[in-house]
Amino acid sequence: RGMAMLLRGARVHAWLMGREALIPEDIHAVFHEIIAHRLTFNSMYEMRRTALARELTGNIVRMVAVP
């Protein structure tokens, strides 16, 4: 389900940018918003949830090679 939502969000982003085909930047643009709420943190980190999720998802996007 998560992957389907990620692709749907990326398609919408591509459409908003005036394109019919997806490019990696479309996935990057929506990755945090789609994935961040699915992350679970230890209760001691919940106060920093937003910053930690942004850092984690940003690192994932940077580390995964674009095909």
C-alpha positions, 0 to 999 in steps of 0.5 A: 500500500505504501508503494502505491501511495508513493507512486500515486503522489509522484504521478500527481507531482509529475502532472503538476509539473506538466509532465506525463512521465515520471522522473526520479525527482517526482518520487523525491518530491513526495517521498518524505510526506508519503513515508514519514508518517509510517515511521515509528520512533522510540518514545524518547525521540517523539518530541523530535519526530519531525526533524528526525523523520526529515533527516532519515528520509532525506538520507534515504533519498540521497543514498538510493541510486537512481536507475 
